[in-house]
Amino acid sequence: MGRIKGRKPEDTREAVLAAATVTFAERGFANATLGMIAARAGVTAATLPYHFGDKQGLYDAVVDAIYKDLVAFGPTLEGTRGFYDVVDAIYGWAEERRDGIRVMLRSIIEAGGLDTKVRELRMGPVLTGMSQLVAGHYGVPVANAREMIVTMTHLVMRFVTNRPEDNCVAFGVQTSEEARVRIVDVMARVGANLMGISTDARGVNAR
């Protein structure tokens, strides 16, 4: 079978992307195979080249999807919520995309850093755009907003890819819910300090 009967091509593509994200997160690029991904997506391996070319093309599509999702998420943070609540929303977004973030971390660890394409064509422009967005919203210098975003990105990536029990031990609490509260609180205070705002700041145009 090429794809599950009745499944639209775009649905097949999304199923393959989802399967690839989990497989790359678990196995890394080198140890993941198209056969593993196809089996998880419910298609034959021959289907994958039709949509993505080869394994590198599929991996690139997974990374692209992560960055596109982040870009789309950014403008949703411009409402009237306080900074603490924005941080909470960001962490929630990351929790729902844990496998995608694990893919990024594995790539950095295995290769010693991001490759040139990801660094220059994805990370750089996204950081610039998000920094300008945050700076305008909170009325702070772009450099301060960028420093905050870079710092918060590293904190989010590390905390969200920990096992819940690891975060519990780290913060000396009993439940994952308690650990999550501590994580968001720490990140909100760090981020607010870097931008020189309060954790309840709502932006220059908030009513």
Z-matrix of the N, CA and C atoms (Angstrom, degrees):
N
C 1 1.461
C 2 1.521 1 110.04
N 3 1.325 2 117.46 1 141.51
C 4 1.450 3 120.94 2 176.76
C 5 1.513 4 109.57 3 -84.28
N 6 1.330 5 114.91 4 -46.96
C 7 1.454 6 120.07 5 176.25
C 8 1.523 7 107.44 6 -147.13
N 9 1.311 8 115.88 7 165.07
C 10 1.449 9 119.65 8 -178.99
C 11 1.522 10 109.64 9 -64.85
N 12 1.323 11 116.47 10 133.77
C 13 1.457 12 121.53 11 -178.52
C 14 1.521 13 110.07 12 -56.88
N 15 1.336 14 114.60 13 131.70
C 16 1.453 15 119.86 14 178.76
C 17 1.519 16 113.32 15 90.66
N 18 1.328 17 117.95 16 -11.54
C 19 1.467 18 120.95 17 179.43
C 20 1.520 19 109.67 18 -84.56
N 21 1.294 20 117.73 19 129.63
C 22 1.456 21 122.24 20 179.22
C 23 1.526 22 109.90 21 -69.88
N 24 1.354 23 116.91 22 152.07
C 25 1.468 24 119.64 23 179.81
C 26 1.526 25 113.02 24 -54.32
N 27 1.345 26 116.63 25 -39.93
C 28 1.460 27 118.58 26 -179.60
C 29 1.529 28 111.37 27 -68.05
N 30 1.343 29 115.94 28 -31.53
C 31 1.465 30 119.22 29 176.98
C 32 1.527 31 110.56 30 -70.88
N 33 1.334 32 115.64 31 -36.80
C 34 1.463 33 119.93 32 176.46
C 35 1.518 34 110.15 33 -63.04
N 36 1.324 35 115.97 34 -43.12
C 37 1.470 36 120.50 35 179.48
C 38 1.527 37 110.69 36 -61.03
N 39 1.325 38 117.22 37 -43.46
C 40 1.458 39 120.83 38 179.89
C 41 1.527 40 111.34 39 -66.70
N 42 1.339 41 116.26 40 -37.34
C 43 1.462 42 120.00 41 178.45
C 44 1.526 43 110.51 42 -65.19
N 45 1.329 44 116.44 43 -39.80
C 46 1.466 45 120.85 44 178.36
C 47 1.525 46 110.23 45 -66.51
N 48 1.332 47 117.03 46 -42.60
C 49 1.464 48 120.57 47 178.62
C 50 1.530 49 111.33 48 -60.73
N 51 1.328 50 115.71 49 -43.86
C 52 1.462 51 119.73 50 179.20
C 53 1.524 52 110.84 51 -63.52
N 54 1.326 53 116.54 52 -43.35
C 55 1.466 54 120.98 53 179.46
C 56 1.523 55 110.79 54 -65.43
N 57 1.316 56 116.35 55 -39.95
C 58 1.462 57 120.59 56 179.86
C 59 1.522 58 110.96 57 -65.75
N 60 1.316 59 116.88 58 -39.40
C 61 1.465 60 120.68 59 179.62
C 62 1.526 61 110.69 60 -59.96
N 63 1.328 62 116.64 61 -47.38
C 64 1.468 63 120.55 62 179.88
C 65 1.528 64 110.43 63 -65.17
N 66 1.326 65 116.89 64 -43.15
C 67 1.465 66 120.51 65 -176.36
C 68 1.520 67 111.63 66 -67.97
N 69 1.333 68 117.74 67 -43.62
C 70 1.465 69 120.38 68 177.37
C 71 1.527 70 110.57 69 -65.22
N 72 1.335 71 116.90 70 -34.98
C 73 1.467 72 120.22 71 178.01
C 74 1.523 73 110.65 72 -64.78
N 75 1.328 74 116.77 73 -40.11
C 76 1.457 75 121.42 74 -177.84
C 77 1.515 76 112.94 75 -78.20
N 78 1.337 77 116.62 76 -39.70
C 79 1.463 78 121.01 77 -169.01
C 80 1.524 79 114.52 78 -109.25
N 81 1.326 80 117.01 79 -19.52
C 82 1.452 81 119.66 80 -171.06
C 83 1.513 82 110.16 81 81.11
N 84 1.316 83 116.89 82 169.51
C 85 1.463 84 120.39 83 -176.78
C 86 1.528 85 111.34 84 -65.87
N 87 1.313 86 117.23 85 -47.00
C 88 1.461 87 120.89 86 -173.10
C 89 1.527 88 112.60 87 -63.76
N 90 1.321 89 117.36 88 -38.34
C 91 1.465 90 120.64 89 -173.72
C 92 1.520 91 114.56 90 -93.98
N 93 1.311 92 117.12 91 -8.57
C 94 1.468 93 120.08 92 176.30
C 95 1.526 94 109.06 93 -81.74
N 96 1.328 95 117.29 94 142.72
C 97 1.453 96 120.92 95 177.57
C 98 1.519 97 109.76 96 -121.43
N 99 1.328 98 115.02 97 156.72
C 100 1.461 99 119.29 98 177.69
C 101 1.522 100 110.66 99 -62.82
N 102 1.331 101 116.52 100 -32.23
C 103 1.457 102 120.25 101 178.30
C 104 1.522 103 111.69 102 -63.38
N 105 1.333 104 116.74 103 -43.52
C 106 1.469 105 120.68 104 177.41
C 107 1.524 106 111.03 105 -60.14
N 108 1.324 107 115.04 106 -45.11
C 109 1.463 108 120.22 107 -177.07
C 110 1.523 109 110.53 108 -66.97
N 111 1.326 110 115.69 109 -43.44
C 112 1.462 111 119.77 110 -179.71
C 113 1.524 112 111.05 111 -62.09
N 114 1.329 113 116.60 112 -43.75
C 115 1.467 114 120.27 113 179.99
C 116 1.520 115 110.81 114 -61.20
N 117 1.310 116 116.54 115 -41.18
C 118 1.464 117 120.59 116 -179.71
C 119 1.526 118 111.19 117 -67.98
N 120 1.327 119 116.87 118 -31.86
C 121 1.464 120 121.35 119 -179.01
C 122 1.524 121 112.27 120 -85.64
N 123 1.334 122 117.28 121 -11.86
C 124 1.462 123 120.84 122 -179.71
C 125 1.514 124 113.41 123 79.17
N 126 1.345 125 116.54 124 31.98
C 127 1.460 126 121.21 125 177.99
C 128 1.527 127 108.64 126 -132.95
N 129 1.305 128 116.84 127 173.40
C 130 1.460 129 120.11 128 175.09
C 131 1.520 130 109.21 129 -86.65
N 132 1.325 131 115.99 130 156.41
C 133 1.456 132 120.41 131 -179.80
C 134 1.523 133 111.69 132 -60.82
N 135 1.332 134 116.63 133 -27.52
C 136 1.460 135 120.42 134 -179.90
C 137 1.525 136 112.45 135 -66.32
N 138 1.327 137 116.79 136 -19.21
C 139 1.464 138 120.58 137 179.79
C 140 1.520 139 111.66 138 -72.30
N 141 1.312 140 117.27 139 -31.85
C 142 1.459 141 121.20 140 -172.02
C 143 1.526 142 113.84 141 -63.95
N 144 1.345 143 119.53 142 -45.14
C 145 1.464 144 118.73 143 178.50
C 146 1.528 145 113.47 144 -60.00
N 147 1.337 146 117.35 145 -30.11
C 148 1.460 147 120.86 146 179.46
C 149 1.525 148 110.51 147 -60.77
N 150 1.325 149 116.56 148 -38.94
C 151 1.459 150 121.02 149 -177.28
C 152 1.527 151 113.15 150 -91.20
N 153 1.348 152 117.23 151 -34.10
C 154 1.462 153 119.35 152 -168.90
C 155 1.533 154 115.11 153 -128.86
N 156 1.308 155 118.47 154 -4.96
C 157 1.460 156 120.76 155 178.94
C 158 1.515 157 112.25 156 88.20
N 159 1.319 158 117.57 157 -79.63
C 160 1.461 159 121.89 158 179.52
C 161 1.527 160 109.20 159 -143.92
N 162 1.330 161 116.32 160 -172.60
C 163 1.464 162 119.29 161 -176.78
C 164 1.521 163 111.19 162 -62.70
N 165 1.322 164 117.49 163 -39.41
C 166 1.463 165 120.00 164 178.57
C 167 1.527 166 110.55 165 -63.78
N 168 1.324 167 116.16 166 -40.04
C 169 1.461 168 119.52 167 177.88
C 170 1.513 169 112.06 168 -63.59
N 171 1.329 170 115.89 169 -37.67
C 172 1.463 171 120.39 170 177.76
C 173 1.521 172 110.54 171 -68.56
N 174 1.318 173 116.51 172 -42.27
C 175 1.464 174 120.09 173 178.20
C 176 1.525 175 110.42 174 -62.15
N 177 1.332 176 116.56 175 -43.87
C 178 1.467 177 120.49 176 178.35
C 179 1.528 178 110.86 177 -60.10
N 180 1.321 179 116.53 178 -37.85
C 181 1.465 180 120.58 179 179.56
C 182 1.519 181 110.72 180 -66.36
N 183 1.333 182 117.21 181 -37.61
C 184 1.472 183 121.18 182 176.98
C 185 1.529 184 109.93 183 -62.37
N 186 1.321 185 116.49 184 -47.34
C 187 1.472 186 120.75 185 -179.93
C 188 1.525 187 110.54 186 -64.30
N 189 1.329 188 116.79 187 -42.83
C 190 1.466 189 120.66 188 177.89
C 191 1.521 190 110.79 189 -57.99
N 192 1.321 191 116.53 190 -42.74
C 193 1.465 192 120.84 191 -178.09
C 194 1.521 193 111.01 192 -62.98
N 195 1.327 194 117.34 193 -37.69
C 196 1.464 195 121.25 194 178.88
C 197 1.527 196 110.30 195 -63.11
N 198 1.325 197 116.48 196 -47.76
C 199 1.465 198 120.35 197 -178.64
C 200 1.528 199 111.47 198 -67.56
N 201 1.333 200 117.31 199 -40.68
C 202 1.465 201 120.30 200 178.83
C 203 1.525 202 110.86 201 -62.94
N 204 1.318 203 115.84 202 -38.92
C 205 1.459 204 120.77 203 178.32
C 206 1.521 205 110.53 204 -64.12
N 207 1.321 206 116.71 205 -39.96
C 208 1.456 207 121.27 206 179.33
C 209 1.518 208 110.90 207 -66.22
N 210 1.330 209 116.43 208 -42.91
C 211 1.468 210 120.59 209 178.94
C 212 1.526 211 110.34 210 -61.34
N 213 1.328 212 116.63 211 -41.47
C 214 1.462 213 120.57 212 179.71
C 215 1.521 214 111.38 213 -68.08
N 216 1.327 215 116.72 214 -31.17
C 217 1.458 216 121.35 215 -178.26
C 218 1.529 217 112.23 216 -74.39
N 219 1.325 218 116.64 217 -32.99
C 220 1.455 219 121.65 218 -175.35
C 221 1.521 220 115.19 219 -49.42
N 222 1.326 221 119.11 220 -54.17
C 223 1.467 222 120.25 221 -177.40
C 224 1.524 223 114.26 222 -62.40
N 225 1.324 224 117.74 223 -20.11
C 226 1.472 225 119.49 224 179.99
C 227 1.529 226 111.67 225 -70.55
N 228 1.327 227 117.50 226 -11.31
C 229 1.456 228 121.41 227 -177.72
C 230 1.523 229 113.11 228 -89.48
N 231 1.325 230 117.32 229 1.73
C 232 1.461 231 120.64 230 -174.42
C 233 1.522 232 114.26 231 -88.15
N 234 1.307 233 118.63 232 13.45
C 235 1.458 234 120.95 233 -178.50
C 236 1.517 235 112.42 234 -76.26
N 237 1.298 236 116.57 235 -152.54
C 238 1.461 237 121.93 236 -174.77
C 239 1.521 238 113.18 237 -99.55
N 240 1.318 239 116.97 238 8.16
C 241 1.462 240 119.16 239 179.82
C 242 1.522 241 111.70 240 -68.34
N 243 1.329 242 116.30 241 148.54
C 244 1.451 243 120.24 242 174.74
C 245 1.515 244 111.04 243 -68.52
N 246 1.337 245 116.64 244 163.69
C 247 1.454 246 120.94 245 -176.10
C 248 1.521 247 111.92 246 -59.16
N 249 1.325 248 116.88 247 -39.24
C 250 1.469 249 119.93 248 177.86
C 251 1.522 250 110.73 249 -57.22
N 252 1.317 251 117.04 250 -44.65
C 253 1.465 252 120.71 251 -179.10
C 254 1.531 253 111.53 252 -67.80
N 255 1.328 254 116.41 253 -31.84
C 256 1.465 255 120.29 254 176.09
C 257 1.528 256 109.63 255 -65.22
N 258 1.324 257 116.26 256 -44.65
C 259 1.468 258 120.33 257 178.09
C 260 1.522 259 110.22 258 -61.26
N 261 1.331 260 116.11 259 -41.70
C 262 1.458 261 120.76 260 177.86
C 263 1.532 262 110.44 261 -59.89
N 264 1.328 263 117.16 262 -41.56
C 265 1.468 264 121.16 263 179.05
C 266 1.522 265 111.28 264 -66.29
N 267 1.319 266 116.63 265 -40.02
C 268 1.465 267 120.78 266 178.23
C 269 1.524 268 110.62 267 -62.61
N 270 1.326 269 115.66 268 -43.53
C 271 1.462 270 118.86 269 -179.74
C 272 1.528 271 110.49 270 -66.38
N 273 1.328 272 116.23 271 -37.54
C 274 1.459 273 119.81 272 176.24
C 275 1.512 274 111.92 273 -62.92
N 276 1.339 275 116.24 274 -40.68
C 277 1.468 276 121.16 275 176.60
C 278 1.530 277 109.59 276 -59.37
N 279 1.312 278 116.49 277 -44.09
C 280 1.464 279 120.72 278 -178.61
C 281 1.525 280 111.62 279 -67.68
N 282 1.336 281 116.87 280 -38.04
C 283 1.461 282 119.95 281 178.84
C 284 1.528 283 111.04 282 -60.30
N 285 1.325 284 116.79 283 -36.69
C 286 1.460 285 120.65 284 -179.92
C 287 1.525 286 112.31 285 -75.25
N 288 1.318 287 116.89 286 -12.12
C 289 1.465 288 121.91 287 -178.06
C 290 1.524 289 111.45 288 -123.78
N 291 1.312 290 114.34 289 33.83
C 292 1.470 291 120.37 290 -175.68
C 293 1.521 292 112.28 291 -56.29
N 294 1.320 293 116.97 292 -41.94
C 295 1.467 294 119.18 293 -178.51
C 296 1.525 295 111.26 294 -65.48
N 297 1.327 296 117.11 295 -40.00
C 298 1.456 297 119.82 296 177.69
C 299 1.515 298 111.97 297 -61.86
N 300 1.315 299 116.68 298 -40.24
C 301 1.452 300 120.88 299 178.60
C 302 1.523 301 110.57 300 -68.52
N 303 1.320 302 116.95 301 -36.39
C 304 1.473 303 120.27 302 175.80
C 305 1.531 304 110.60 303 -63.10
N 306 1.330 305 117.20 304 -36.11
C 307 1.465 306 120.52 305 176.89
C 308 1.529 307 109.76 306 -59.65
N 309 1.336 308 116.06 307 -45.69
C 310 1.458 309 120.19 308 -179.26
C 311 1.529 310 111.21 309 -63.56
N 312 1.328 311 116.66 310 -44.23
C 313 1.459 312 120.34 311 -179.36
C 314 1.522 313 112.12 312 -64.87
N 315 1.336 314 116.04 313 -42.50
C 316 1.470 315 119.40 314 179.00
C 317 1.519 316 110.52 315 -60.83
N 318 1.315 317 115.66 316 -40.49
C 319 1.464 318 119.97 317 -179.88
C 320 1.522 319 110.83 318 -61.94
N 321 1.324 320 116.75 319 -44.06
C 322 1.463 321 121.28 320 -179.30
C 323 1.527 322 110.62 321 -65.18
N 324 1.330 323 116.38 322 -43.81
C 325 1.465 324 120.68 323 -178.79
C 326 1.529 325 111.34 324 -67.08
N 327 1.331 326 116.79 325 -45.29
C 328 1.455 327 120.86 326 -175.52
C 329 1.524 328 112.75 327 -71.39
N 330 1.349 329 116.86 328 -34.41
C 331 1.468 330 120.15 329 -176.74
C 332 1.524 331 112.67 330 -99.94
N 333 1.332 332 116.78 331 -6.92
C 334 1.455 333 119.58 332 -178.42
C 335 1.517 334 113.05 333 83.28
N 336 1.305 335 117.70 334 5.33
C 337 1.463 336 122.08 335 179.92
C 338 1.518 337 109.89 336 156.71
N 339 1.319 338 115.95 337 175.10
C 340 1.460 339 120.21 338 177.58
C 341 1.517 340 109.82 339 -71.58
N 342 1.333 341 116.30 340 149.10
C 343 1.459 342 117.20 341 174.79
C 344 1.527 343 108.90 342 -76.58
N 345 1.328 344 115.29 343 166.04
C 346 1.464 345 121.02 344 -173.67
C 347 1.521 346 112.24 345 -58.07
N 348 1.327 347 117.03 346 -40.49
C 349 1.461 348 120.77 347 -177.72
C 350 1.520 349 111.13 348 -62.88
N 351 1.320 350 116.14 349 -47.28
C 352 1.468 351 119.88 350 -179.77
C 353 1.524 352 110.44 351 -65.92
N 354 1.310 353 117.06 352 -43.23
C 355 1.464 354 120.98 353 -176.75
C 356 1.525 355 112.08 354 -64.62
N 357 1.334 356 116.78 355 -45.63
C 358 1.461 357 120.52 356 -172.57
C 359 1.523 358 113.78 357 -89.85
N 360 1.319 359 117.41 358 -33.91
C 361 1.461 360 119.71 359 -175.28
C 362 1.521 361 113.49 360 -98.01
N 363 1.329 362 117.39 361 -18.67
C 364 1.455 363 119.42 362 -178.09
C 365 1.523 364 111.54 363 -116.82
N 366 1.345 365 116.68 364 -63.78
C 367 1.452 366 119.34 365 -174.40
C 368 1.529 367 112.30 366 -60.95
N 369 1.324 368 117.16 367 -48.25
C 370 1.462 369 120.82 368 -177.51
C 371 1.519 370 113.15 369 -57.25
N 372 1.343 371 118.21 370 -56.46
C 373 1.466 372 119.68 371 -179.85
C 374 1.530 373 113.64 372 -61.86
N 375 1.332 374 117.23 373 -38.12
C 376 1.465 375 119.66 374 179.35
C 377 1.525 376 110.42 375 -65.37
N 378 1.320 377 117.69 376 -43.70
C 379 1.460 378 120.88 377 178.18
C 380 1.521 379 111.20 378 -61.22
N 381 1.329 380 116.47 379 -42.86
C 382 1.459 381 120.53 380 179.84
C 383 1.525 382 111.08 381 -62.87
N 384 1.325 383 116.27 382 -47.44
C 385 1.454 384 120.30 383 -179.33
C 386 1.515 385 112.94 384 -63.78
N 387 1.330 386 116.88 385 -45.29
C 388 1.453 387 121.14 386 -179.69
C 389 1.530 388 110.91 387 -66.50
N 390 1.332 389 117.52 388 -37.39
C 391 1.457 390 121.21 389 179.52
C 392 1.525 391 110.78 390 -63.42
N 393 1.322 392 116.60 391 -43.76
C 394 1.461 393 120.46 392 178.52
C 395 1.521 394 111.13 393 -64.84
N 396 1.324 395 116.33 394 -39.37
C 397 1.458 396 121.30 395 178.95
C 398 1.529 397 111.24 396 -62.33
N 399 1.333 398 116.13 397 -49.20
C 400 1.461 399 121.22 398 -178.94
C 401 1.525 400 110.89 399 -66.56
N 402 1.328 401 116.85 400 -42.65
C 403 1.467 402 120.77 401 -179.40
C 404 1.521 403 110.89 402 -60.36
N 405 1.322 404 116.91 403 -43.89
C 406 1.453 405 120.27 404 179.19
C 407 1.510 406 112.51 405 -66.79
N 408 1.313 407 116.52 406 -37.16
C 409 1.462 408 120.59 407 -177.39
C 410 1.532 409 111.96 408 -68.85
N 411 1.336 410 116.11 409 -40.99
C 412 1.462 411 119.59 410 -176.28
C 413 1.533 412 113.59 411 -100.55
N 414 1.327 413 117.71 412 -1.57
C 415 1.450 414 120.76 413 178.45
C 416 1.512 415 113.56 414 66.24
N 417 1.350 416 116.36 415 41.36
C 418 1.466 417 121.27 416 -179.97
C 419 1.518 418 108.70 417 -121.36
N 420 1.341 419 117.80 418 162.17
C 421 1.467 420 120.06 419 177.26
C 422 1.536 421 111.56 420 -60.08
N 423 1.317 422 116.05 421 145.43
C 424 1.463 423 120.87 422 179.70
C 425 1.527 424 110.90 423 -58.34
N 426 1.332 425 116.65 424 -37.94
C 427 1.470 426 119.97 425 -179.70
C 428 1.529 427 111.16 426 -61.32
N 429 1.329 428 117.19 427 -39.46
C 430 1.465 429 120.65 428 178.36
C 431 1.525 430 111.16 429 -66.44
N 432 1.338 431 115.54 430 -42.11
C 433 1.461 432 120.18 431 179.51
C 434 1.526 433 110.27 432 -64.21
N 435 1.326 434 116.62 433 -40.79
C 436 1.472 435 119.97 434 -179.47
C 437 1.525 436 110.64 435 -65.75
N 438 1.327 437 116.77 436 -42.10
C 439 1.466 438 120.51 437 178.53
C 440 1.523 439 110.33 438 -60.42
N 441 1.328 440 115.81 439 -41.44
C 442 1.460 441 120.16 440 179.04
C 443 1.523 442 111.12 441 -64.12
N 444 1.330 443 116.80 442 -45.79
C 445 1.460 444 120.67 443 -177.54
C 446 1.525 445 111.17 444 -63.67
N 447 1.317 446 117.22 445 -43.19
C 448 1.472 447 120.74 446 179.04
C 449 1.531 448 110.21 447 -61.21
N 450 1.316 449 116.25 448 -46.27
C 451 1.467 450 120.66 449 -179.81
C 452 1.520 451 111.57 450 -63.93
N 453 1.328 452 115.49 451 -46.33
C 454 1.459 453 120.04 452 -179.04
C 455 1.523 454 111.52 453 -64.86
N 456 1.320 455 116.85 454 -37.04
C 457 1.459 456 120.52 455 179.01
C 458 1.525 457 110.93 456 -59.24
N 459 1.326 458 115.61 457 -45.23
C 460 1.462 459 119.33 458 179.68
C 461 1.524 460 111.64 459 -66.00
N 462 1.318 461 117.08 460 -40.20
C 463 1.459 462 119.98 461 178.43
C 464 1.525 463 111.32 462 -64.93
N 465 1.318 464 115.86 463 -46.69
C 466 1.467 465 120.06 464 -179.99
C 467 1.523 466 110.35 465 -59.87
N 468 1.325 467 116.77 466 -48.87
C 469 1.461 468 120.10 467 -177.38
C 470 1.521 469 111.10 468 -59.05
N 471 1.314 470 116.67 469 -39.78
C 472 1.467 471 118.74 470 -177.34
C 473 1.519 472 111.99 471 -74.14
N 474 1.325 473 116.76 472 -46.71
C 475 1.456 474 119.35 473 -178.17
C 476 1.523 475 112.21 474 -65.70
N 477 1.331 476 116.70 475 -42.31
C 478 1.463 477 119.17 476 -172.66
C 479 1.524 478 112.04 477 -73.19
N 480 1.324 479 117.59 478 -21.82
C 481 1.460 480 119.89 479 178.61
C 482 1.528 481 112.61 480 -94.37
N 483 1.328 482 117.36 481 -3.87
C 484 1.467 483 120.34 482 171.38
C 485 1.520 484 109.80 483 -67.96
N 486 1.309 485 116.48 484 154.20
C 487 1.456 486 119.57 485 167.29
C 488 1.530 487 107.62 486 -71.15
N 489 1.323 488 117.86 487 144.88
C 490 1.473 489 120.09 488 -179.42
C 491 1.525 490 113.04 489 -52.23
N 492 1.330 491 116.41 490 -39.41
C 493 1.462 492 119.06 491 -179.02
C 494 1.526 493 112.03 492 -66.82
N 495 1.333 494 116.83 493 -29.33
C 496 1.469 495 119.81 494 176.63
C 497 1.524 496 110.54 495 -66.14
N 498 1.335 497 116.24 496 -42.74
C 499 1.462 498 119.88 497 178.50
C 500 1.527 499 111.00 498 -66.54
N 501 1.330 500 116.70 499 -34.28
C 502 1.463 501 120.04 500 177.58
C 503 1.524 502 110.61 501 -62.45
N 504 1.318 503 116.12 502 -46.97
C 505 1.467 504 120.31 503 179.16
C 506 1.520 505 110.38 504 -64.79
N 507 1.319 506 117.03 505 -41.82
C 508 1.464 507 120.91 506 -178.45
C 509 1.525 508 111.73 507 -58.66
N 510 1.333 509 116.71 508 -39.85
C 511 1.464 510 120.50 509 -177.32
C 512 1.521 511 113.42 510 -98.88
N 513 1.332 512 117.32 511 -0.12
C 514 1.448 513 120.55 512 177.75
C 515 1.512 514 114.08 513 65.79
N 516 1.351 515 115.63 514 39.03
C 517 1.467 516 120.54 515 179.42
C 518 1.517 517 109.37 516 -121.21
N 519 1.340 518 115.95 517 171.88
C 520 1.460 519 120.66 518 -173.35
C 521 1.526 520 114.21 519 -96.45
N 522 1.315 521 117.96 520 -29.27
C 523 1.460 522 120.07 521 -173.94
C 524 1.518 523 111.89 522 -123.27
N 525 1.330 524 115.56 523 157.55
C 526 1.463 525 120.52 524 178.49
C 527 1.524 526 111.39 525 -66.11
N 528 1.343 527 116.74 526 -29.30
C 529 1.465 528 120.40 527 177.91
C 530 1.533 529 110.44 528 -66.13
N 531 1.336 530 115.86 529 -42.46
C 532 1.468 531 119.82 530 177.27
C 533 1.522 532 110.62 531 -63.88
N 534 1.333 533 116.47 532 -40.83
C 535 1.463 534 120.42 533 179.42
C 536 1.521 535 110.88 534 -63.93
N 537 1.322 536 116.42 535 -39.65
C 538 1.467 537 119.78 536 179.91
C 539 1.526 538 111.17 537 -62.87
N 540 1.324 539 116.35 538 -42.56
C 541 1.470 540 120.48 539 178.34
C 542 1.523 541 110.03 540 -59.75
N 543 1.318 542 116.37 541 -43.14
C 544 1.473 543 120.20 542 179.92
C 545 1.519 544 111.30 543 -65.46
N 546 1.326 545 116.22 544 -40.43
C 547 1.465 546 120.74 545 179.82
C 548 1.519 547 110.76 546 -61.80
N 549 1.318 548 116.82 547 -49.82
C 550 1.465 549 120.53 548 -178.83
C 551 1.523 550 110.49 549 -62.96
N 552 1.336 551 116.75 550 -40.03
C 553 1.464 552 120.71 551 179.50
C 554 1.524 553 110.96 552 -62.29
N 555 1.320 554 116.82 553 -45.68
C 556 1.465 555 120.76 554 179.59
C 557 1.531 556 110.28 555 -61.96
N 558 1.322 557 116.80 556 -47.31
C 559 1.457 558 119.95 557 -177.72
C 560 1.520 559 111.55 558 -64.89
N 561 1.340 560 117.00 559 -38.80
C 562 1.464 561 119.83 560 179.47
C 563 1.525 562 110.79 561 -63.42
N 564 1.334 563 116.63 562 -41.95
C 565 1.462 564 119.95 563 179.97
C 566 1.522 565 111.73 564 -68.13
N 567 1.320 566 116.66 565 -40.73
C 568 1.462 567 120.42 566 178.62
C 569 1.530 568 110.33 567 -65.00
N 570 1.334 569 116.44 568 -47.90
C 571 1.453 570 120.00 569 -178.66
C 572 1.510 571 112.76 570 -63.57
N 573 1.332 572 116.96 571 -42.89
C 574 1.468 573 120.74 572 179.65
C 575 1.522 574 110.55 573 -64.15
N 576 1.316 575 116.85 574 -40.52
C 577 1.465 576 120.81 575 179.30
C 578 1.525 577 111.22 576 -63.19
N 579 1.313 578 117.40 577 -41.43
C 580 1.459 579 120.88 578 -179.32
C 581 1.530 580 111.91 579 -65.04
N 582 1.321 581 117.03 580 -29.77
C 583 1.464 582 119.50 581 179.78
C 584 1.525 583 112.94 582 -97.77
N 585 1.333 584 117.21 583 -6.10
C 586 1.446 585 119.64 584 179.40
C 587 1.517 586 113.42 585 71.82
N 588 1.339 587 116.65 586 35.58
C 589 1.454 588 121.70 587 178.31
C 590 1.524 589 108.77 588 -124.98
N 591 1.316 590 117.20 589 173.19
C 592 1.459 591 120.73 590 176.20
C 593 1.524 592 109.11 591 -90.86
N 594 1.319 593 116.79 592 159.96
C 595 1.466 594 120.25 593 -179.26
C 596 1.527 595 112.55 594 -68.00
N 597 1.340 596 117.03 595 -14.87
C 598 1.466 597 118.85 596 176.99
C 599 1.525 598 113.01 597 -104.09
N 600 1.341 599 117.32 598 10.46
C 601 1.473 600 121.44 599 178.49
C 602 1.529 601 109.56 600 -58.35
N 603 1.335 602 115.89 601 138.75
C 604 1.455 603 120.48 602 -175.52
C 605 1.519 604 114.33 603 -114.94
N 606 1.296 605 118.77 604 4.87
C 607 1.460 606 120.78 605 178.00
C 608 1.517 607 111.40 606 99.41
N 609 1.326 608 115.38 607 155.83
C 610 1.460 609 120.57 608 -172.62
C 611 1.522 610 112.78 609 -69.15
N 612 1.326 611 118.52 610 -24.92
C 613 1.456 612 120.95 611 -177.92
C 614 1.520 613 113.58 612 -103.62
N 615 1.332 614 116.90 613 5.39
C 616 1.461 615 119.94 614 -178.43
C 617 1.523 616 109.97 615 -72.47
N 618 1.310 617 117.02 616 143.13
C 619 1.459 618 122.86 617 178.13
C 620 1.535 619 109.58 618 -99.37
